[in-house]
Amino acid sequence: MKKIICSLLVSVMLLNTVACASSDDASASSDEAASEDIQELGTQDPNYQCELPPNLKYGGQEIGILYNPSSGRKDELVSEKMGNGVVSDAVYERNVAVEGMLDVTLNYCEAEDIITDMNQDIQSGAGDYKIIANGTNGAVIPAIEGKYINLSSLNNINTSKHYWTQGYNDMATFTDSNVQFLASGPIALSMFRYMFLTLYNKTLFDEYHIKDLYETVKNGDWTLDYQYSIVKDHYHDADGDQKYSEGDFYGFVTGDTVSVDPYPVASNLHMITRAPDTGNLIYNTEAGARLSDLCDKVQLLYNDEAVYVYKSGTYDNTGTGYVINHFTDKHALMVTTMFYAMELNYENLGAMSYGIAPMPKYDKNQTDYHSYVQDQVSCFGISTVVGTLDQQEMCAAVLEAMAYHSYLLIRPAYYETVLSTRYMQDPQSKEILDLIFTSLDFDFSSSWSDILGTSNIRNALRPLLSGSKNTVGSTTKSWQRSVQRILDKYNEQLAGLSS
């Protein structure tokens, strides 16, 4: 049924594209008809049914949406017209559908410095930016400082709907009152783009008589130990300089910065959790031993002669291409990368035969794969500059409509058309793509680690896991007291906000 629905969604989207492409100025009646068709399609499953009142209209009021124009995030919100590609067209249609559904005008405002711009708007009371769209890493501190409205207190938004990402909800919900200031989902293309995966060269797997990873993944055998076993014997001095260098061939190529971040989540290891009775944030003391074992496995991989590691954020970040370029140059058997890197290297990837796999599991005893999304993924909230309840409910309705129509339009455009059709070279890869996205997972200590200051767990784990000496035991002991002290302060702030 899900595949049938997705196919119908793509068909509706393409039909709408053809209809709108004939004219830059789509008529209001056409927009309303398309919106009605889309809403009808969304009623197949109650979890995806938008329950906003059908007569909810706001008389053309303007909704200022402040956004961060970072690479990979601007085009998830802004599209000026039809005809600029399947994803851009879907974003345009989403915006038109929301405006038609609620009779509002969306005014996207590009930030110079999003935190400064948001603070100035709140302090002045101008109210130019009612909705804030920012990367999670930049939104976390303002959220805890009380600069966003509690979404759980509003009637016109229901984040339990599956057009919102539930794992993100879990990470962004606090206290036993279930306070939630930020939400995300298919409304953010970065939810797809910033997810980590493994790319492997299928041609070389065949030449080296290595079993294709499709069956290994499906059987649950794709683990760190298995990855090391097929990586360790594949080094070749390709540039002939008789030393390990960037120009050589390696079994595995990765980085020591953002490429390290997925390992704890992929191993289902969370250093900060919520107390089940109070909802308070707590440091997970029980995770230390398993983190040390994970460090042994990752360091074994990173320090093998058949592995090349790009060092520092200069070479290993969300916008850099060094790792995937090593792969498309056919100098790597496999790499850790993000879907966004594939998007930026479409032509080079198209010239080779490759497959995809999730990040490997910790071991075979781990039941499921877990796919990590980098902490720059966009999230959405309502600024506290919106003072009246009626205005807050209007903004909540806008977010709900954006999430709903994003699921119906943008998700199939990017996921079903761009990723599945353009980047997946065979049915097996499409199946693994589905597995990766259904294993989406989030982690507070990674995505919200910036609130910890010098005790930033994610940043501290990068040199630990990619280093040559396992000092996790002594390091985590020092974290226990310092991190919990910081969390206690935030728990008090959150308790105040919830009351």
MOUR-V56235 format. One record per pair of residues at least 24 apart in sequence whose C-alpha atoms are under 10 Angstrom apart, sorted by the first residue. I is the first residue (numbers start at 0). J is the second residue. If there is no record, write none. Layout:
# MOUR-V56235
i	j
I	J
I	J
This chain:
# MOUR-V56235
i	j
0	43
0	44
1	43
1	44
2	415
4	40
4	41
4	43
4	44
4	407
5	407
5	408
5	410
5	411
5	412
5	414
5	415
6	411
6	415
7	40
7	407
7	411
8	37
8	40
8	41
8	406
8	407
8	408
8	409
8	410
8	411
8	412
8	415
9	407
9	408
9	409
9	410
9	411
9	412
9	415
9	416
10	411
11	36
11	37
11	40
11	407
11	408
12	37
12	85
12	88
12	89
12	92
12	407
12	408
12	409
12	411
12	412
13	85
13	88
13	89
13	408
13	412
15	88
15	89
15	92
16	81
16	82
16	84
16	85
16	88
16	89
16	91
16	92
17	81
17	82
19	80
19	81
19	82
19	88
19	92
20	80
20	81
20	82
20	83
20	88
21	81
21	82
22	80
22	81
22	82
23	79
23	80
23	81
23	82
24	80
24	81
25	80
25	81
25	95
27	95
27	99
28	99
29	99
30	92
30	95
30	96
30	97
30	98
30	99
30	100
31	95
31	96
31	97
31	98
31	99
31	100
32	96
32	99
33	92
33	95
33	96
33	99
34	92
34	93
34	95
34	96
34	97
34	98
34	99
34	100
34	404
35	96
35	99
35	100
37	96
37	403
37	404
37	407
37	408
38	96
38	100
38	403
38	404
38	407
40	407
41	403
41	404
41	406
41	407
44	161
45	160
45	161
46	159
46	160
46	161
46	162
46	163
47	159
47	160
47	161
47	162
47	163
47	403
47	406
47	407
48	160
48	161
48	162
48	403
49	155
49	156
49	157
49	160
49	162
49	399
49	400
49	402
49	403
49	404
50	155
50	156
50	157
50	160
50	399
50	400
50	403
51	100
51	101
51	154
51	155
51	156
51	157
51	396
51	399
51	400
52	101
52	155
52	396
53	100
53	101
54	100
54	101
55	100
55	101
55	102
55	155
55	393
55	396
56	98
56	99
56	100
56	101
56	102
56	103
56	393
56	396
57	98
57	100
57	101
57	102
57	103
57	104
57	390
57	393
58	101
58	102
58	103
58	104
59	98
59	99
59	101
59	102
59	103
59	104
59	105
60	98
60	101
60	102
60	103
60	104
60	105
60	393
61	98
61	102
61	103
61	104
61	105
61	106
61	127
61	129
62	98
62	103
62	104
62	105
62	106
62	107
62	126
62	127
62	128
62	129
62	130
62	390
62	393
62	394
62	397
63	104
63	105
63	106
63	107
63	108
63	126
63	127
63	128
63	129
63	130
63	131
63	394
64	105
64	106
64	107
64	108
64	109
64	110
64	127
64	128
64	129
64	130
64	131
64	132
64	379
64	380
64	381
64	382
64	394
65	106
65	107
65	108
65	109
65	110
65	111
65	113
65	114
65	116
65	117
65	127
65	128
65	129
65	130
65	131
65	132
65	133
65	379
65	382
66	107
66	108
66	109
66	110
66	111
66	112
66	113
66	117
66	128
66	130
66	131
66	132
66	133
66	134
66	377
66	378
66	379
67	108
67	109
67	110
67	111
67	112
67	113
67	114
67	131
67	132
67	133
67	134
67	137
67	377
68	108
68	109
68	110
68	111
68	112
68	113
68	132
68	133
69	109
69	110
69	133
69	134
69	318
69	375
70	189
70	317
70	318
70	339
71	187
71	188
71	189
71	192
71	193
71	317
71	318
71	339
71	342
71	343
71	375
71	376
71	377
72	132
72	133
72	134
72	187
72	188
72	189
72	190
72	192
72	375
72	376
72	377
73	107
73	109
73	132
73	187
73	188
73	189
73	377
74	187
74	188
74	189
75	185
75	186
75	187
75	188
75	189
75	377
75	405
75	409
76	107
76	132
76	186
76	187
76	188
76	401
76	405
77	105
77	106
77	107
77	108
77	109
78	107
84	412
85	409
85	411
85	412
85	413
85	416
85	417
86	188
86	408
86	409
86	410
86	411
86	412
86	413
86	414
86	416
86	417
87	409
87	412
87	413
88	408
88	409
88	412
89	404
89	405
89	407
89	408
89	409
89	410
89	411
89	412
89	413
90	186
90	188
90	401
90	404
90	405
90	408
90	409
90	410
90	412
91	408
91	409
92	404
92	405
92	408
92	409
93	186
93	400
93	401
93	402
93	403
93	404
93	405
93	406
93	407
93	408
93	409
94	400
94	401
94	404
94	405
95	404
96	400
96	401
96	404
96	405
96	408
97	396
97	397
97	398
97	399
97	400
97	401
97	402
97	403
97	404
97	405
98	397
98	400
98	401
100	396
100	397
100	400
101	393
101	396
101	397
101	400
103	393
103	397
105	397
107	131
107	132
113	137
113	138
114	138
114	140
114	141
117	141
117	146
117	382
117	383
117	384
118	146
118	382
118	383
118	384
120	382
120	383
120	384
121	146
121	382
121	383
121	384
121	385
122	384
123	384
124	383
124	384
124	385
124	386
125	384
125	385
126	382
126	383
126	384
126	385
126	386
127	384
127	385
128	381
128	382
128	383
128	384
128	385
129	380
129	381
129	382
129	383
129	384
129	385
129	386
129	390
129	391
129	393
129	394
130	379
130	380
130	381
130	382
130	383
130	384
130	385
130	391
130	394
130	395
130	397
130	398
131	181
131	377
131	378
131	379
131	380
131	381
131	382
132	181
132	182
132	183
132	187
132	377
132	378
132	379
132	380
132	381
133	181
133	375
133	376
133	377
133	378
133	379
133	380
134	187
134	189
134	373
134	374
134	375
134	376
134	377
134	378
134	379
134	446
135	171
135	181
135	182
135	183
135	373
135	374
135	375
135	376
135	377
135	378
135	379
135	446
135	447
135	449
136	373
136	374
136	375
136	376
136	377
136	378
136	445
136	446
136	447
136	448
136	449
136	450
137	374
137	375
137	376
137	377
137	378
137	446
137	447
137	449
137	450
138	180
138	181
138	375
138	377
138	378
138	379
138	380
138	447
138	449
139	171
139	180
139	181
139	378
139	446
139	447
139	448
139	449
139	450
140	447
140	449
140	450
140	451
140	489
141	180
141	382
141	450
142	171
142	179
142	180
142	181
142	380
142	382
142	493
143	173
143	180
143	450
143	489
143	490
143	492
143	493
143	496
144	489
144	492
144	493
144	496
145	180
145	382
145	383
145	492
145	493
145	495
145	496
145	497
146	180
146	380
146	381
146	382
146	383
146	384
147	179
147	180
147	181
147	379
147	380
147	381
147	382
147	383
147	384
147	385
148	178
148	179
148	180
148	181
148	380
148	381
148	382
148	383
148	384
148	385
148	386
148	391
148	395
148	496
149	177
149	178
149	179
149	180
149	181
149	380
149	381
149	382
149	383
149	391
149	496
149	497
150	177
150	178
150	179
150	180
150	181
150	182
150	380
150	381
150	391
150	392
150	395
151	176
151	177
151	178
151	179
151	180
151	181
152	177
152	178
152	179
152	180
152	391
152	392
152	497
153	388
153	389
153	391
153	392
153	393
153	394
153	395
153	396
154	391
154	392
154	393
154	395
154	396
155	391
155	392
155	393
155	394
155	395
155	396
155	397
155	398
155	399
155	400
156	392
156	393
156	394
156	395
156	396
156	397
156	398
156	399
156	400
156	402
157	395
157	396
157	398
157	399
158	182
158	183
158	184
158	398
158	399
158	402
160	399
160	402
160	403
161	185
161	402
161	403
161	406
162	186
162	399
162	400
162	401
162	402
162	403
162	404
162	405
162	406
162	407
162	410
163	187
163	399
163	402
163	403
163	405
163	406
164	190
164	402
164	439
164	440
165	439
165	440
165	441
166	438
166	439
166	440
166	441
166	442
167	372
167	378
167	439
167	440
167	441
167	442
167	443
167	446
168	441
169	273
169	441
169	442
169	443
170	272
170	273
170	440
170	441
170	442
170	443
170	444
170	446
170	447
171	441
171	442
171	443
171	446
171	447
172	273
172	278
173	273
173	274
173	277
173	278
173	279
173	280
173	490
173	493
173	494
173	497
174	273
174	274
174	275
174	276
174	277
174	278
174	279
174	280
174	490
174	491
174	493
174	494
174	496
174	497
175	273
175	274
175	275
175	276
175	277
175	278
175	279
175	494
175	497
176	277
176	278
176	494
176	497
176	498
177	277
177	278
177	497
178	278
178	493
178	494
178	496
178	497
178	498
179	380
179	497
180	378
180	379
180	380
180	381
180	382
181	377
181	378
181	379
181	380
181	381
182	377
182	378
182	379
182	380
182	398
182	402
183	376
183	377
183	378
183	379
183	380
183	398
183	402
184	376
184	377
184	378
184	379
184	402
184	403
184	405
184	406
184	410
185	401
185	402
185	403
185	404
185	405
185	406
185	407
185	408
185	409
185	410
185	411
185	413
185	414
186	377
186	378
186	379
186	398
186	399
186	400
186	401
186	402
186	403
186	404
186	405
186	406
186	408
186	409
186	410
187	376
187	377
187	378
187	379
187	401
187	402
187	405
187	406
187	409
187	410
188	339
188	376
188	377
188	405
188	409
188	410
188	413
188	414
189	338
189	339
189	372
189	373
189	374
189	375
189	376
189	377
189	378
190	338
190	371
190	372
190	373
190	374
190	375
190	376
190	377
190	378
190	436
190	439
191	337
191	338
191	339
191	372
191	376
191	410
191	413
191	414
191	418
191	436
191	439
192	317
192	337
192	338
192	339
192	340
192	341
192	342
192	372
192	373
192	376
192	413
192	414
192	418
193	317
193	336
193	337
193	338
193	339
193	340
193	371
193	372
193	373
193	374
193	375
193	376
193	377
194	261
194	336
194	337
194	338
194	339
194	357
194	370
194	371
194	372
194	373
194	374
194	376
194	435
194	436
194	439
194	440
195	257
195	258
195	260
195	261
195	265
195	335
195	336
195	337
195	338
195	339
195	340
195	356
195	357
195	358
195	370
195	371
195	372
195	373
195	435
195	439
196	258
196	261
196	334
196	335
196	336
196	337
196	338
196	355
196	356
196	357
196	358
196	359
196	370
196	371
196	372
196	432
196	435
197	251
197	253
197	333
197	334
197	335
197	336
197	337
197	338
197	354
197	355
197	356
197	357
197	358
197	359
198	251
198	323
198	326
198	331
198	332
198	333
198	334
198	335
198	336
198	337
198	338
198	341
198	353
198	354
198	355
198	356
198	357
198	358
199	250
199	251
199	326
199	331
199	332
199	333
199	334
199	335
199	352
199	353
199	354
199	355
199	356
200	326
200	327
200	329
200	330
200	331
200	332
200	333
200	334
200	351
200	352
200	353
200	354
200	355
201	332
201	333
201	351
201	352
201	353
201	354
201	355
202	329
202	332
202	351
202	352
202	353
202	354
203	329
203	331
203	332
203	333
203	352
203	353
204	229
204	332
204	333
204	353
207	233
207	332
211	354
212	354
212	355
212	356
212	427
212	428
212	431
213	354
213	355
213	356
213	427
213	428
213	430
213	431
214	427
215	356
216	355
216	356
216	357
216	358
216	359
216	360
216	368
216	431
216	434
217	356
217	430
217	431
217	434
218	363
219	359
219	360
219	362
219	363
219	364
219	365
219	366
219	367
219	368
220	359
220	360
220	362
220	363
220	364
220	365
221	356
221	357
221	358
221	359
221	360
221	361
221	362
221	363
221	368
222	265
222	266
222	357
222	358
222	359
222	360
222	361
222	362
222	363
222	364
222	365
222	368
223	262
223	265
223	266
223	293
223	296
223	297
223	299
223	300
223	358
223	359
223	360
223	361
223	362
223	363
224	296
224	297
224	299
224	300
224	359
224	360
224	361
224	362
224	363
225	359
225	360
225	362
225	363
226	250
226	251
226	300
226	333
226	358
226	359
226	360
227	251
227	296
227	297
227	299
227	300
227	301
227	303
227	305
227	306
228	300
229	332
229	333
230	300
230	303
230	304
230	305
230	306
230	331
230	332
230	333
231	299
231	300
231	302
231	303
231	304
231	305
231	306
232	303
232	304
232	305
232	306
233	304
233	305
233	306
233	331
233	332
234	303
234	304
234	305
234	306
234	307
234	330
234	331
234	332
235	304
235	305
235	330
235	331
237	330
243	304
243	305
243	306
243	307
244	307
245	307
245	308
245	309
245	321
245	325
245	330
246	325
246	328
246	330
247	305
247	307
247	325
247	330
247	331
248	305
248	306
248	307
248	325
248	326
248	328
248	329
248	330
248	331
248	332
249	303
249	304
249	305
249	306
249	307
249	325
249	326
249	329
249	330
249	331
249	332
249	333
249	334
250	303
250	304
250	305
250	306
250	307
250	330
250	331
250	332
250	333
250	334
251	300
251	301
251	303
251	304
251	305
251	306
251	307
251	308
251	322
251	325
251	326
251	330
251	331
251	332
251	333
251	334
251	335
252	301
252	305
252	306
252	307
252	308
252	309
252	321
252	322
252	323
252	325
252	326
252	330
252	331
252	332
252	333
252	334
252	335
252	336
253	301
253	306
253	307
253	308
253	309
253	310
253	314
253	315
253	321
253	322
253	323
253	325
253	331
253	333
253	334
253	335
253	336
254	301
254	307
254	308
254	309
254	310
254	311
254	312
254	314
254	315
254	316
254	321
254	322
254	334
254	335
254	336
254	461
254	465
255	301
255	308
255	309
255	310
255	311
255	312
255	314
255	315
255	316
255	460
255	461
255	462
255	463
255	464
255	465
255	466
256	308
256	309
256	310
256	311
256	312
256	313
256	314
256	315
256	316
256	317
256	457
256	458
256	460
256	461
256	462
256	465
257	311
257	312
257	314
257	315
257	316
257	317
257	335
257	336
257	373
257	374
257	457
257	458
257	461
258	308
258	309
258	312
258	315
258	316
258	317
258	322
258	334
258	335
258	336
258	337
258	373
258	461
258	465
259	297
259	315
259	335
259	457
259	458
259	460
259	461
259	462
259	463
259	464
259	465
260	371
260	372
260	373
260	374
260	445
260	446
260	457
260	458
260	460
260	461
260	464
261	335
261	358
261	359
261	369
261	370
261	371
261	372
261	373
261	440
261	441
261	442
261	445
261	457
262	290
262	293
262	294
262	297
262	358
262	359
262	360
262	361
262	369
262	370
262	371
262	460
262	461
262	464
263	289
263	290
263	293
263	294
263	360
263	361
263	369
263	371
263	442
263	444
263	445
263	457
263	460
263	464
264	358
264	360
264	361
264	368
264	369
264	370
264	371
264	372
264	439
264	440
264	441
264	442
264	444
264	445
265	357
265	358
265	359
265	360
265	361
265	365
265	367
265	368
265	369
265	370
265	371
265	438
265	439
265	440
265	441
266	290
266	293
266	358
266	359
266	360
266	361
266	362
266	365
266	367
266	368
266	369
266	370
267	360
267	361
267	365
267	366
267	367
267	368
267	369
267	370
267	440
267	441
267	442
268	293
268	361
268	369
268	442
269	441
269	442
269	443
269	444
269	445
270	442
270	443
270	444
270	445
270	456
270	457
270	475
270	478
270	479
271	442
271	443
271	444
271	445
271	447
271	448
271	456
271	482
271	483
271	486
272	442
272	443
272	444
273	443
277	490
278	490
278	494
279	486
279	487
279	489
279	490
279	491
279	493
279	494
280	443
280	483
280	485
280	486
280	487
280	489
280	490
280	493
281	479
281	482
281	483
281	484
281	485
281	486
281	487
281	490
282	444
282	478
282	479
282	480
282	481
282	482
282	483
282	484
282	486
282	487
283	479
283	483
284	475
284	476
284	478
284	479
286	475
287	471
287	472
287	473
287	474
287	475
287	476
287	479
288	471
288	472
288	475
289	361
289	471
290	460
290	464
290	471
290	472
290	475
291	463
291	464
291	469
291	470
291	471
291	472
291	475
292	361
292	469
292	471
293	361
293	362
293	464
293	469
293	471
294	460
294	463
294	464
294	465
294	466
294	467
294	468
294	469
294	470
294	471
295	464
295	465
295	466
295	467
295	468
295	469
295	471
296	361
296	464
297	361
297	463
297	464
297	465
297	466
297	467
298	463
298	464
298	465
298	466
298	467
298	468
298	469
299	464
299	465
299	466
299	467
300	464
300	465
301	464
301	465
301	466
301	467
302	465
302	466
302	467
305	331
305	332
306	331
306	332
306	333
306	334
307	331
307	334
308	465
310	465
311	461
311	462
317	373
317	375
318	343
319	343
320	344
323	347
323	348
324	348
326	351
326	353
327	351
327	352
327	353
337	371
337	372
337	373
338	418
338	422
341	418
341	422
342	417
342	418
342	421
342	422
345	421
345	422
348	422
349	421
349	422
349	423
349	424
351	424
352	424
352	425
353	422
353	423
353	424
353	425
353	428
354	422
354	423
354	424
354	425
354	427
354	428
354	429
354	431
354	432
355	422
355	423
355	424
355	427
355	428
355	429
355	430
355	431
355	432
355	435
356	428
356	431
356	432
356	434
356	435
357	431
357	432
357	434
357	435
357	436
357	438
358	435
367	434
367	438
368	434
368	435
368	437
368	438
368	439
368	440
369	434
369	435
369	436
369	437
369	438
369	439
369	440
369	441
370	434
370	435
370	436
370	437
370	438
370	439
370	440
370	441
371	435
371	436
371	438
371	439
371	440
371	441
371	442
371	445
371	446
372	439
372	440
372	441
372	442
372	445
372	446
373	441
373	442
373	445
373	446
374	441
374	442
374	443
374	445
374	446
374	447
374	448
374	449
375	446
376	446
450	482
450	485
450	486
450	489
451	481
451	482
451	483
451	484
451	485
451	486
451	489
452	482
452	485
453	481
453	482
454	478
454	481
454	482
454	485
455	482
456	482
